[in-house]
Structure formats: structure tokens, C-alpha cells
Amino acid sequence: MRRLPPLTAVEAFVQVARLGSVKAAAEQLALSSPALSRRIQALERFVGRSLFERRHQAMMLNSDGEQLLARVAPALDALAVAIDATLGETELLRLRLNVPPLFASQRLINRLPELRARHPSLHIDLDTQPHPLARLGEGLDAAIVITREVDPAFYSRRIAQSRIAAIGSPQLREGPDAIRTPSDIRNATIFVHRDMPELFNIWREAIGEPDLEPAAVDHFDSGPLILDAAAQGLGVAFMLDEHVLDSSGTRLVKLFDRDVDSSYSYWFAARRTALSSRSVRIFHDWLFESVAS
């Protein structure tokens, strides 16, 4: 059998990675900070490379650390579940999660049976109310948010690197007023989501037409509604490319083959202390294994 590193070193690594702080992880594991640091160093010697970027009062995973965390954290959590089951200490786990309705309908709900099969004791309360980051720790355990960046006071991890897409009904490509090139936007109404107010501006700058102005701009605060309006041919929705890729059927298409990186993306966010919760850890690891891209 291949030699393995001490389990205590792996546990220390996962806790520091999740909490971003040796001090916080040491408190969680009832260790002194020097003792926990020695466990991290022992694991780094074992794998033969550094796993963290050391910053002032913070420990941030480097690329090697990210890869190791993705591989060992689910196994460590599965081991904890197995031990609990053996000891007869299984209990109902509950996660209070905020999620944008469009992400929930397109990418989450249809995959939850897989999560339930793996962890039947985990139950999720879904919340779609606004301002989730302000409510973390006060009614919410974790959130999936669409934003440019998350306050570094929180633990956060990008779910996908997104691109901007001009999305519309296939019928918009037909007729005398067809939209075939970006300049045709001048004669169209565009839809902008209030959570991504700069998306159109980023797009027109990137394609080299900073002065491009649509006929009108309508604002939405609902992802499903903005796509429904676009599918009815009422205008062009500027959203993320995954929104059209994840849409069922052929009622929506990308109108232009222009790849423009978006500064807006979906992120997972939680208070760093929340990562000590089994329900948060289980969902986090499953999300990045099964849903994130």
C-alpha cells in the first residue's frame, strides 16, 4: 500500500484552506497556531511543494493547493460521514442557501437528486431574497451570488469564468429589421439585469464600439423574466453565455459569435467560520465537483 500523509496533517490543511487563517483553523481544531503550522509544513514536505501563499494574517491556496483541496476535501468529509454512520450518530443536516432563481432553475435543482443520493440526511432551505451577503450568518449559511468580486472578509470561490452573450429569439435574425451584426443593436431594445448593470458597457467596449447606443434599455431584476422577454422577441438580453447554453429548447440563441470575457460571474460565498459546518462543507464540495465548470 502506498504511504499516506498523517490524517491530522490533511485535516489541518483542509481547515486552513477553508478558513483562510491558521489562527481560526487552530481554534477550530483545539490546537496552538504553531502546532497547526507544523502539520501544514509536514504535509507540504510530504507532497514536495508549497500549498499556500503566505500573506499578512492570511493563508491563500496556490494552484497546487486548490487542486489538492478539490481532491481530498470530499474524501475527508465522506470519512466523517462514514464514522458518524458507524457510531450511529447520523442526524438531519440543514443548509440555508441563497441562490439566484435562474441559477437554481438552470443548474441546481435538476442535480439535487444526485446530492440527495449521496447525502440523504442533508436538507436545503432555498432562499432567493436580495442582499444575501449582508445576511450571511443571520438566517443564511451560504450563498451563490452573481457579482464581479466578493468582499475578501468572506470565503468565496468562483463557480465559473463567464463570457458575455447577446441573447435573443431566433426570429430576430430574420426580416427587414434583422439583427445580424452588433451595429444593428442601434435599432433594438436591450435588456439589462440590475445585478449586472455594466455588462452591455463592457461588451461594447470589448468589441471596439464604445459609442454604440441601443434604441432603448429596459431593466430587469429577474433572470427568468429577462430570458422570457427575450424569447418573445421583445429585445436583446445581455446576459452570461451559460444562460443561453443552459436554456432548454431552441427558443433562445446567441446572436453574435463574439467571445467577450465577463467581469461578472457566479460565486459561492460564506462566512469563513461557516465552513466548519458539515452541511456547508458537503454542499460546497459537491457544488465544485458536480456543478461548477
N, C-alpha and C positions, 0 to 999 in steps of 0.2 A: 504494500500500500504506500502511496506517495505521502511523504511527510507533509503535515499541515501546520500552519502557524497556530499559536495558542488561541483558543476561543476568546479569552479575555482581551487579547490584542485586537481581534476582529470586532468585538463588541465596542471597544473604546473608539476604534476608527469610525464605526457607523454613527455612534453618538456625537462625536466631534463634527463629522460631516453634516449631520442633520441640524445640530445646534449652532455650528459656526464658531464655537468658543470652547477652549479647553476648560475654562472655569465652570461654565454651565454644564458641560458633559461630566466633569468631575463631581459636581454636586449631585447630578442625576445618578451616578454610579457609586456614590458614597466613597469617593477616593480623594486623595490630595491631588492638586494640579501636577506636581512633579511626578507622582506615581502614574497618572494617566499619560503624561507626556512620554514617559519611559515605555509604556505599552505601544504608543503610536510609533516611536522610534524603532522598537523591536519589530513591528510589522513592516516598516519601511526597509529595514535591513533584510528581512525575510524575502520581500519581493524584489529587492535590489534597486529601488528607485524612490524618489520623493513622491508623496501623495498629496501634499498641501502646499499652498503658497502662504508663507507666514507673514501676516500683516499686524499692525499695531492692534492688540487686543482682539484679534480675529484670526481664524484659520479658514482659508478658502480652498476648496478642492481644485487641483490642477486637472489636466485632461486624463492623466493616468488614474488619479483618484476618482474622477467621475466614472470611468469605466469599471473600476473595482467596486465602487458603491453599487452600481447597477447590477453587478453580478452577485455580490454577497449579501446585500441587504434583504432581498426576498427570501434567500435561503435561511438567514438568521431569524427572520420573522416566522417562517414556516417551522423552524425548530422550536420557537417559543410556543406556537400553536400546538405542536405535537406534544410537547412537555405538559402543557395545560390539559390536553385531552387525556393523557396518560394518568395525570393526577386527579382527573375528574373535576377540574376547575374551569371548564368552559362556561362562558357566560355571554349574555347578549351584549354585543358591541354596537354602539350607535355613533354615527358620524353626522354632524350638522354641517352640510356643504352648501355654499352658494355657487350657483353656476348660471351663466347666461342661457336663456331659453334656447337659442339657436344651437349652441354647443351641446346642450342636453339632448335636443331632438335629433341632431345630425350625428353626433359622435359618442354619446354616453349611454343613453337609455337602451339602445339595441345591443350593447356589450355588457350590460349589468348582469344578465343571466350567467355569463362566464364567471364574473366576480362572485356571485351568489353560490355557484357550484364549488368554487374554491374555498370560500369563507361563509358558510351558511349562517354563522352567528352574527355577521356584520349586517346592520341595517342602516340605511341612509335617509336622513331627512333633507329633502331638497328645498332650497330657498332661492328665489330669483329676484329678490328686492334689491334696490340700488345701494351704492356705497358699501360694498361688502368689506373692504379693507378696514374701514372705520369700526366695523362690528366684529372683527376677529377677536376671539376671547370673550365676547359679550353676546352670546347667542349663536356664534358660528365657530366651528373648529377649523375650517379651511375654506378656501375659495378658489374658483377658477375665474380669472379676470382677463379682460382684453384691454391692453394698455401698452404704452411704449416701454415703461420700466416700472418696477415695484420698489417702493421705499426700502433701502437696504436694512432698515430695522427689522423687517420681516424676512423669513426664509422664503425664497422664491426660486422657481425653476421654469424656464421656457418650455412650453409643450411643443411648439413647432415654430420654425422660421418661416414666416409667411411672405407671400407676394400680393401685390395689389391687382385686382381684377375689375374690369368694367363689365358688369353682368347685365344681361337683358334677355328679352324674348327673342327667339329666332326670327320672328316676323319683323323685327327692327332692321334686319339686313335686307329687306325687300321693299319695293315701291319707290316712288319718286323722292321720298324723303328718307331713304335708307341710310343707316349709319354704317359706313364701311371703313372709314378712316377716323383717326382721332379728331381731325378738324371738323368732322360732321357733328361733333358734340355741341358746336355753336347753335345748332337748331334744335337741341334736345333739352328736356328736363333731366337733371341728375338728382339722385337720392343719396344723401349722406347720413350716416349713423352718428348720433350725438356722442357715442363713445369713441368715435374715430373722426373727429372734425377736420383733421388736416389731411385725410387720405387723398382727396382729389388734388389738393395743392402739391403734395409730394409726387403724385403721379404725373401731373402736367409739367412740373419742373424736370422730372427724370426723362421724359420723352422729348424734351427740348422745346416745349411750347408753353412757357410760363405765363403768357398773356391770354391763353385760351380761356374763354368765358362761355359757359352754357347759357341757354335761353332762360333757365330758372333753376333754383336749387331748393329742393324740398328736404326737410329734416325729419328723421325717424328716431325713436328710441327703442324700437323693437326689431330684432333681426328677422324673425319670421315674417313680419309685416312688410319690411322693406323688400324681401325677396318675392313675396306675393304680389306686391305692386309692380315690381319689375317683370314678373311672369305675365302680368296682364297687359304688358306693352305700354305702361304709363310713363316709363322713363328708364334711365340707365342707373343702376345701383353701383356705387363704388364700394366694394367690399374686399374681403380676402379671397384668394383663389380657392381655398378649401371650401368656401361657402357654396361655390358652384360645383366643385368636384363631389361634394357630399350631398348635393341635391338629387333627389330621385327623379327619374324620367328625363325627358328632353325639353322641359318647359323653360329652362334657363341655359344660356351659353355664355362663354367668354367672347366678347365682341371683337377684341383685338389680341393678336399674338405678340404682346409686348410684356416682357418679364421685368417688372419693377419691384424691387425689394421693399417690403413694408417695415416701417419702424414700429407698427402696431402688431402685436402677437397675443396669443393666448398664453397665460402663465398660471401655474399653480402657486398659491401663496398661503402661508400660515404663520402664526407666531412661532418663534423658534422653540419655545417651551412646549408647544402643542405636538411636536414631533416625538415626544416621549409617550404619547398616547398610541396604543396599539391600533385603534381604529384609523387614525390619521396615517400611521406608517403603512398599514396594509393597503389602504386606498392609494396612497402616493406611489408605492412601488408597483402596484398593479397598473395604475394610470400610465406610468412611463414604460412599462413593459408591453402593454396591450393597446393603448390608445394613442400615445404620443408618436410623433413622426419627426 
